[in-house]
Amino acid sequence: MPDWFLAADIAVVPSGKREAFGLVNVEAMATGLPVVATRAGGMKEIVRDGKTGYLLDPDRIVAQLRDKLHRLLQDDELCRTMGRNSRERVEQHFTWRHAADRWLALLREDGLL
């Protein structure tokens, strides 16, 4: 799968309103891609609108998707900057180490450790 992301310029993830975490967004961001996703489920916690990509209103997806893709495809620097920001966000918040640290903190908070 990483090869597909490395061959792309943008990841587009127009998930439905009931999307859970959306790991595909994190995987795409880890390869340095800006992500255009719907403002649904866990995507709101992963993608930073205007910084690592764009979040679209599920009720206005057609018009917004066209606009955001056009903007990114017409501006190489914006696409590169958002891609860099995406990778940095993954490295800062979505590694296995970060997940383990959060679990340990929760266990300590509950007095289980």
N, C-alpha and C positions, 0 to 999 in steps of 0.2 A: 504493500500500500504506500509506503513512503515514496517510491519511485513515481507514482501517479501524482502525488502532491508536489514533488520536485519538478515535474514537467509542467505544472500549472502556474498561472500568474495570480489567480484569485480562487478562493474556495467559496462556493455558493451552497448554503444549507437552508433551503426554504422549508423548514419543518413545520408540522402542524401545531396547533395550540397545546397539545398534550405531550410534547416532547419532554423527556426527563433531562438528564445532565447534558447529553449531546457531546459525547467523547470525540466524535469526528471533528468538531470545532477545535478542540485542544490539539488533536493530532495534526490538523492542517496548520494551526498556528505554530506548532513546534518546528515545522519545516520552513517557517518564515513567510507564510502567506497571510494576506489580509483576508478576513472572513466577512461575507455578507450573509447574514442569517436573520431569521424572523425573531421578533421580540416575544419569545415563547419559552416556557419552561426554564431550564438551566442556562440557556443561551444568554440571558440577561446577566448572569453572574460570570460568564466566561468572556464574552466579547464586550469590549469597551467602545461604545458608539462614537465614531469619529476619531478614535485613537488606534484601535487594532483592527478596525473594519467598520461595518455598519449594521445596525439592527433595524429591521423593517417591521412596520405594523402589519400583522397578519391580514387585516381587512383591506389594506392598500398595497398589497405585495406587488402587483403587476407594475403599477406606475413607479413605485419606489425602487423596485429591483432594476428597472430600466435606467433610472436616474443614477443610482449608485454605481452600477456596473459601467455605465458610460463615463462617469467621473473618474473611476479608477483606471479604466482602459485608456483614457485620454491624458492621464497625468502619471508618468512613470515614477517621478519622485514621490508623489503621494503614495503610490502603491508600494514602493520600496520602504518608505518610512513606516507605513502601517504594518508591513511585513516584519520589519525589525522590532517594532513595538509588540507585535504578536509573540514573537519568539521570546523576548524579554519577559513578557507577562507569564508565559508558560514556565519559564525557568524560575520565576519568582513565586509562583502560586500553584502550579499543577504538576510537580514532580512527585515520584513515589515517596521521596524523603519528606516533602511537605505534607503529604497525606498521612504518613506515619506519625509525624509530629502532631498533627491535629488530633489523630486518634488517641495518642498518649495524653495529650492535654485534656481531652474529654474524659478519659478514664480517671485521670488524677482529680479532675473537678468533681466527679461522682464518687470519689473515695475508693475507687476499685484498684488503685495502684498506690 
